[in-house]
Amino acid sequence: MVEDAVPGAGGEGQSWLAAEPDFWRQVVEQLSTALMVVDPGGRILAVNSAAERLLGRATRAIRGKDAHDLLHRDTDGGTLPRERCLLLRALAEGAAARGEGDSYLRGDGRLVTISWSASPLTDGGSFKGMAVLFTDVMSDRSARRERAAYTSALEDLNERLTLVAEITDVLGQTLETDEALARLGRLLVPRLADWVAVDLRTGSGQVHRVAVTGPAGRDAGLEGRRERLPDNGEADRSALVQVLHGGDPVLQNEQDAQDEAGTTTAPGSPLAVAHRDFLRTVDATSAITVPLGSYQQITGALTVVRTDPAHPFDTADLEVVSDIGRRVGLVIDNARLFGRQRAVAEAMQHNLLAPLPQPGRLRLAARYQPAPAGSQVGGDWYDAFELKDGTLALVIGDVVGHDLTAAAGMAQLHGILRSLAWDHTGPPGAVVDRLDDAMPAITTVPMATLVLAQVEGHPHTGPWTLRWTSAGHPPPLLLPPGGHAQYLEAGQGIVLGVPVDTGVGRPDATHPLPPGSTLLLYTDGLVEIPGSDLDTGLDRLRRHALALAHAPLDTLCDQLLARMPPGSTDDVALLALRLPTL
């Protein structure tokens, strides 16, 4: 411990230490680094507790002793000549100094390798000795290694957690299976693995290798193989077969991977052979195979491979890949469910979009475009049919919602509106009023928009007039000859499904249809783009429609859809009428 120097150990040192406040001693005692104070001749005046522990010597046993003679040794434990002692040289010069790799003799006879740093101590300009801080080099190196290993472990854990979070976020942005698997491969290679393979179970009992990603990206040559999953997985040692039969995730070291690659294992099932061929082809030295989804619902399997023997997978990697497998399985299940729902909705919509009539010299064309990949199905529809008196009826509509329910609601409205329009000879507004009254009682549709129009006039000779009503729908666009365009904004009423107690029927509007003109009815998917307002979308449609006004009707419809800006996430229905030139 730090104490006053004993008499005879240097009077100046004794008086100097005695003059220091108690706080100084407390600070020194609390230091975790060993401290030794020596006078100008190199005699030990004081040491702290850390120095006592490091040297294995009590303060009273070493105070007043020559530090060099008592402690300093060569690497073999022999006496070191004084002229080779850097600390004595620093004392002679009264200058700060450092040393690395000196050997000190402990009280138990063992040598300890130290690094030290000495600073001069002065009092009133008079040199009083040195304060020497020293540490056990080996212990310090071990601590540094432990700190480095701990830091590395934290960094690895953070990287794994970041990867899992990123996969969850990125895959959650798509409902297309192939796109999800492409994104998965880009995220895992090369951050976690050198190769990634995904096998999915099919309804026919087969296993389909749907995606393989390597250092150069997707490898189509290793994809596409289909093999039947054997009924008895217990008899097959293949990691893929075991996992697909509900077994635990499998971590294969270099020898395991080589065994599965066929060096020591019998062929097994065709599926096992297919997996073995893959491991052999990519030179696997370590592999992990985990189920996609939960044990109750195994969608497929994920296999990740490393090819460097110096960096095999470990149990921490196994946990991370297992977690990724569960999340990817959920994404694929959702994508498959959405795909089935989408197919049903699209089939429903297409089947309800009956062939268009071609009354007299009037020409009709229509297009329906599902929402882009990854978006949901909507309730857009169009219709055209002749009424009892030969009048042509045109309908464009959009049921609120983006799922199979919306498509089913569209089908309900489609049928009811046809029946009402055929049975009721009144104006469009009256027909839509009756539809609005019937909707809550006999449909599941909460809200919808539509335009119902009638083209009045002889189908061959005209003249023609458009009579219409709008239930909160975007206005029809008329393209008369002469190079201008007009939105027909009259006849606007409230959206279907919104209760109103006014007692006033829906408004009707009329407008002449000049010979040679074109009329466009459309849903909002054609003009509403995320990040843009409705007026911008309407102006865009007007410009494109004018540029295509003289094109054949089918060409006009195709080009309008093709010129839609990227980013649209809604269905589009488009109905076009072309009047003859007299």
Backbone hydrogen bonds, N-H to C=O, Kabsch-Sander energy under -0.5 kcal/mol:
donor,donor_aa,acceptor,acceptor_aa,energy
3,E,1,M,-0.6
9,A,6,V,-2.1
14,Q,10,G,-2.3
15,S,11,G,-2.6
16,W,12,E,-2.3
17,L,13,G,-2.6
18,A,14,Q,-2.3
19,A,15,S,-1.3
20,E,17,L,-1.2
24,W,21,P,-0.8
25,R,21,P,-1.0
26,Q,22,D,-2.2
27,V,23,F,-2.3
28,V,24,W,-2.1
29,E,25,R,-2.4
30,Q,26,Q,-1.5
31,L,27,V,-0.6
31,L,28,V,-1.0
34,A,134,F,-0.9
36,M,132,V,-2.5
37,V,46,A,-3.1
38,V,130,M,-2.3
39,D,43,R,-2.4
42,G,39,D,-2.4
44,I,65,K,-3.0
45,L,37,V,-3.4
46,A,37,V,-1.5
47,V,1,M,-0.6
48,N,35,L,-1.8
52,E,48,N,-2.0
53,R,49,S,-2.2
54,L,50,A,-2.1
55,L,51,A,-2.8
56,G,52,E,-1.4
57,R,52,E,-1.2
61,A,58,A,-0.5
62,I,58,A,-0.8
62,I,59,T,-1.1
63,R,59,T,-2.2
64,G,44,I,-3.5
65,K,62,I,-2.1
67,A,42,G,-2.6
67,A,65,K,-0.5
70,L,66,D,-2.5
71,L,67,A,-2.5
72,H,67,A,-0.8
72,H,68,H,-1.1
73,R,103,S,-2.5
74,D,78,G,-2.7
77,G,74,D,-2.1
80,L,72,H,-0.7
84,R,81,P,-1.5
85,C,82,R,-1.7
86,L,84,R,-0.7
89,R,85,C,-1.8
90,A,86,L,-2.2
91,L,87,L,-2.3
92,A,88,L,-2.3
93,E,89,R,-1.7
94,G,90,A,-1.6
95,A,90,A,-1.6
97,A,118,A,-1.7
99,G,116,W,-2.4
101,G,114,I,-1.2
102,D,114,I,-1.4
103,S,73,R,-0.8
104,Y,102,D,-0.5
104,Y,112,V,-2.6
105,L,71,L,-1.9
106,R,104,Y,-0.6
106,R,110,R,-3.1
107,G,55,L,-2.4
109,G,106,R,-1.6
112,V,104,Y,-2.5
114,I,102,D,-3.0
114,I,112,V,-0.5
115,S,135,T,-1.8
116,W,99,G,-2.7
117,S,133,L,-2.5
118,A,97,A,-3.0
119,S,131,A,-2.2
121,L,129,G,-2.7
123,D,126,S,-2.3
126,S,123,D,-1.5
128,K,121,L,-3.6
129,G,121,L,-0.9
130,M,38,V,-2.4
131,A,119,S,-2.6
132,V,36,M,-3.5
132,V,130,M,-0.6
133,L,117,S,-2.8
133,L,131,A,-0.6
134,F,34,A,-1.9
135,T,115,S,-2.3
137,V,113,T,-2.8
137,V,135,T,-0.7
138,M,113,T,-0.6
140,D,136,D,-2.9
141,R,137,V,-2.8
142,S,138,M,-2.4
143,A,139,S,-2.4
144,R,140,D,-2.5
145,R,141,R,-2.7
146,E,142,S,-2.5
147,R,143,A,-2.9
148,A,144,R,-3.0
149,A,145,R,-2.9
150,Y,146,E,-2.7
151,T,147,R,-2.9
152,S,148,A,-2.8
153,A,149,A,-2.4
154,L,150,Y,-2.3
155,E,151,T,-2.6
156,D,152,S,-2.6
157,L,153,A,-2.6
158,N,154,L,-2.8
159,E,155,E,-2.5
160,R,156,D,-2.5
161,L,157,L,-2.7
162,T,158,N,-2.6
163,L,159,E,-2.4
164,V,160,R,-2.5
165,A,161,L,-2.5
166,E,162,T,-2.6
167,I,163,L,-2.6
168,T,164,V,-2.4
169,D,165,A,-2.3
170,V,166,E,-3.1
171,L,167,I,-2.6
172,G,168,T,-1.2
173,Q,170,V,-1.3
174,T,171,L,-1.4
177,T,175,L,-0.5
180,A,176,E,-2.4
181,L,177,T,-2.3
182,A,178,D,-2.1
183,R,179,E,-2.2
184,L,180,A,-2.1
185,G,181,L,-2.2
186,R,182,A,-1.8
187,L,183,R,-1.7
188,L,184,L,-2.1
189,V,185,G,-2.2
192,L,188,L,-2.9
193,A,188,L,-2.3
194,D,305,V,-2.9
195,W,305,V,-1.7
196,V,213,T,-2.4
197,A,303,T,-2.8
198,V,211,A,-2.7
199,D,301,A,-2.5
200,L,208,H,-2.6
201,R,299,T,-2.8
202,T,206,Q,-2.7
205,G,202,T,-1.7
207,V,227,E,-3.2
208,H,200,L,-3.1
209,R,207,V,-0.5
209,R,225,R,-2.7
210,V,198,V,-1.5
210,V,208,H,-1.2
211,A,198,V,-1.3
213,T,196,V,-2.8
214,G,217,G,-2.6
217,G,214,G,-2.0
219,D,212,V,-2.7
220,A,218,R,-0.7
222,L,219,D,-1.4
223,E,220,A,-1.0
224,G,209,R,-3.2
227,E,207,V,-1.9
229,L,205,G,-2.1
233,G,231,D,-0.9
235,A,232,N,-0.5
236,D,233,G,-1.3
237,R,235,A,-0.5
242,Q,238,S,-2.4
243,V,239,A,-2.4
244,L,240,L,-2.3
245,H,241,V,-1.2
246,G,243,V,-1.8
247,G,242,Q,-2.7
250,V,289,T,-2.7
252,Q,250,V,-0.5
252,Q,287,A,-3.4
253,N,251,L,-0.5
257,A,253,N,-3.0
258,Q,254,E,-2.2
259,D,255,Q,-2.6
260,E,256,D,-2.8
261,A,257,A,-1.8
262,G,259,D,-1.6
263,T,258,Q,-1.9
264,T,259,D,-0.5
265,T,259,D,-0.7
273,V,269,S,-2.3
274,A,270,P,-2.3
275,H,271,L,-2.2
276,R,272,A,-2.5
277,D,273,V,-2.8
278,F,274,A,-1.7
279,L,275,H,-2.2
280,R,276,R,-2.3
281,T,277,D,-2.6
282,V,278,F,-2.0
283,D,280,R,-1.1
284,A,279,L,-2.4
285,T,306,R,-2.8
286,S,306,R,-1.7
287,A,252,Q,-2.1
288,I,304,V,-2.3
289,T,250,V,-2.3
290,V,302,L,-2.6
292,L,300,G,-2.7
293,G,291,P,-0.6
293,G,325,G,-1.4
294,S,297,Q,-0.9
299,T,292,L,-2.6
299,T,297,Q,-0.8
300,G,292,L,-0.9
301,A,199,D,-2.8
302,L,290,V,-2.9
303,T,197,A,-2.8
304,V,288,I,-2.5
305,V,195,W,-2.6
306,R,286,S,-2.8
311,H,308,D,-1.8
318,L,314,D,-1.9
319,E,315,T,-1.9
320,V,316,A,-1.9
321,V,317,D,-2.9
322,S,318,L,-2.1
323,D,319,E,-2.1
324,I,320,V,-2.5
325,G,321,V,-2.7
326,R,322,S,-2.0
327,R,323,D,-1.9
328,V,324,I,-3.1
329,G,325,G,-2.4
330,L,326,R,-1.6
331,V,327,R,-2.0
332,I,328,V,-2.7
333,D,329,G,-2.5
334,N,330,L,-2.5
335,A,331,V,-2.5
336,R,332,I,-2.8
337,L,333,D,-2.5
338,F,334,N,-2.8
339,G,335,A,-2.6
340,R,336,R,-2.4
341,Q,337,L,-2.5
342,R,338,F,-3.3
343,A,339,G,-2.4
344,V,340,R,-2.1
345,A,341,Q,-2.5
346,E,342,R,-3.0
347,A,343,A,-2.4
348,M,344,V,-2.4
349,Q,345,A,-2.6
350,H,346,E,-3.0
351,N,347,A,-2.5
352,L,348,M,-1.6
353,L,349,Q,-1.1
354,A,352,L,-1.8
361,R,459,P,-2.3
362,L,359,P,-2.2
363,R,578,R,-2.2
365,A,576,A,-2.0
367,R,574,L,-2.4
369,Q,572,V,-3.0
375,S,372,P,-2.3
379,G,399,V,-0.7
379,G,401,G,-0.5
381,W,397,G,-2.2
383,D,395,V,-2.2
385,F,393,A,-1.8
387,L,391,T,-3.0
390,G,387,L,-1.9
392,L,455,V,-1.1
393,A,385,F,-3.3
393,A,391,T,-0.5
394,L,453,A,-2.8
395,V,383,D,-2.7
396,I,451,V,-1.8
397,G,381,W,-2.7
398,D,449,T,-2.6
399,V,379,G,-1.3
400,V,447,M,-2.3
407,A,403,D,-1.8
408,A,404,L,-2.4
409,G,405,T,-2.5
410,M,406,A,-2.4
411,A,407,A,-1.9
412,Q,408,A,-1.8
413,L,409,G,-2.5
414,H,410,M,-2.7
415,G,411,A,-2.0
416,I,412,Q,-2.4
417,L,413,L,-2.9
418,R,414,H,-1.8
419,S,415,G,-2.0
420,L,416,I,-2.6
421,A,417,L,-2.7
422,W,418,R,-2.2
423,D,419,S,-2.2
424,H,420,L,-2.3
425,T,423,D,-0.5
430,A,427,P,-0.6
431,V,427,P,-1.5
432,V,428,P,-2.4
433,D,429,G,-1.9
434,R,430,A,-1.9
435,L,431,V,-2.0
436,D,432,V,-2.5
437,D,433,D,-2.1
438,A,434,R,-2.0
439,M,435,L,-1.9
441,A,438,A,-0.9
442,I,438,A,-2.1
443,T,439,M,-1.4
448,A,496,L,-1.5
449,T,398,D,-2.3
450,L,471,A,-0.7
451,V,396,I,-2.4
452,L,469,T,-1.9
453,A,394,L,-2.8
453,A,451,V,-0.5
454,Q,467,R,-3.1
455,V,392,L,-2.8
456,E,454,Q,-0.9
456,E,465,T,-3.0
462,G,458,H,-1.8
464,W,513,L,-0.6
465,T,456,E,-2.6
466,L,511,H,-3.1
467,R,454,Q,-2.6
467,R,465,T,-0.6
468,W,509,A,-2.4
469,T,452,L,-1.8
470,S,491,G,-2.9
471,A,450,L,-3.2
472,G,470,S,-0.9
472,G,493,G,-1.3
477,L,520,L,-2.3
478,L,476,P,-0.5
478,L,486,Q,-3.3
479,L,518,T,-3.3
483,G,480,P,-0.6
484,H,480,P,-0.7
486,Q,478,L,-2.6
488,L,476,P,-2.7
489,E,487,Y,-1.3
493,G,470,S,-3.0
496,L,448,A,-2.1
496,L,471,A,-0.5
498,V,495,V,-1.3
509,A,468,W,-2.2
511,H,466,L,-1.7
513,L,464,W,-2.5
516,G,580,P,-1.1
517,S,514,P,-1.8
518,T,479,L,-1.8
519,L,577,L,-2.8
520,L,477,L,-2.7
521,L,575,L,-3.1
523,T,573,A,-1.7
526,L,523,T,-2.0
527,V,524,D,-1.2
528,E,524,D,-2.8
529,I,527,V,-0.7
532,S,529,I,-2.1
537,G,533,D,-1.6
538,L,534,L,-2.6
539,D,535,D,-2.4
540,R,536,T,-2.0
541,L,537,G,-2.2
542,R,538,L,-2.3
543,R,539,D,-2.2
544,H,540,R,-2.3
545,A,541,L,-2.7
546,L,542,R,-2.3
547,A,543,R,-1.9
548,L,544,H,-1.1
549,A,546,L,-1.1
551,A,548,L,-1.8
556,L,552,P,-2.8
557,C,553,L,-2.2
558,D,554,D,-2.5
559,Q,555,T,-2.8
560,L,556,L,-2.1
561,L,557,C,-1.8
562,A,558,D,-2.2
563,R,559,Q,-2.1
564,M,561,L,-1.2
568,S,565,P,-0.8
572,V,369,Q,-2.3
574,L,367,R,-2.7
575,L,521,L,-3.3
576,A,365,A,-3.4
577,L,519,L,-2.7
578,R,363,R,-2.9
579,L,517,S,-2.6
582,L,580,P,-0.6
